[in-house]
């Protein structure tokens, strides 16, 4: 079973909030709100969380009958 679009968006937003400290991923048409300075360790943490989420989703798909 593939993750639906709403679930996927929720996972992505949760990773952005938890690891990148972003409140939203929506475009707000303001440089101050749409562009952020991020440390490499936050970016690494977000990429690792994204990889782990993808790995978990793929593993769960393989277990389905």
Phi and psi in degrees as a GROMACS rama.xvg file:
@    title "Ramachandran Plot"
@    xaxis  label "Phi"
@    yaxis  label "Psi"
@TYPE xy
-92.3385  144.217  UNK-2
-64.9104  133.243  UNK-3
-77.6136  168.044  UNK-4
-59.53  -40.676  UNK-5
-66.381  -41.4461  UNK-6
-65.1196  -42.1513  UNK-7
-61.2811  -45.6089  UNK-8
-62.4393  -38.1803  UNK-9
-65.6702  -40.9499  UNK-10
-64.5906  -45.1112  UNK-11
-62.1406  -44.3754  UNK-12
-65.0847  -39.9922  UNK-13
-61.4515  -42.4275  UNK-14
-63.8442  -43.4985  UNK-15
-61.5917  -42.091  UNK-16
-69.8619  -45.7968  UNK-17
-74.5673  -39.4901  UNK-18
-101.6  -33.7572  UNK-19
-100.723  -5.88054  UNK-20
61.8803  34.9111  UNK-21
-97.253  142.302  UNK-22
-86.9137  -24.9298  UNK-23
-154.235  159.473  UNK-24
-111.462  9.57779  UNK-25
-77.8331  142.326  UNK-26
-71.1823  130.885  UNK-27
-116.993  6.86091  UNK-28
54.983  41.7385  UNK-29
-146.178  125.724  UNK-30
-55.7216  -41.374  UNK-31
-63.005  -28.9407  UNK-32
-97.6357  -25.9432  UNK-33
-98.7826  -15.946  UNK-34
-117.702  137.341  UNK-35
-134.98  145.312  UNK-36
-90.5079  122.815  UNK-37
-125.207  140.859  UNK-38
-74.0886  154.66  UNK-39
-64.1136  -30.4759  UNK-40
-71.5269  -30.8422  UNK-41
-68.4682  -42.335  UNK-42
-64.3752  -44.4295  UNK-43
-59.6592  -45.0772  UNK-44
-61.1228  -41.1395  UNK-45
-66.2809  -41.836  UNK-46
-65.4867  -39.5963  UNK-47
-64.6033  -41.8221  UNK-48
-64.4853  -39.1954  UNK-49
-65.7811  -44.129  UNK-50
-60.6136  -47.054  UNK-51
-61.395  -40.3746  UNK-52
-63.8379  -42.0638  UNK-53
-66.1182  -41.5825  UNK-54
-62.5482  -44.6385  UNK-55
-62.5977  -43.3812  UNK-56
-63.0011  -42.0178  UNK-57
-67.1117  -39.5567  UNK-58
-64.4728  -42.135  UNK-59
-65.98  -35.5125  UNK-60
-63.9023  -38.0954  UNK-61
-67.3851  -28.7581  UNK-62
-78.3772  -18.2878  UNK-63
-70.391  142.568  UNK-64
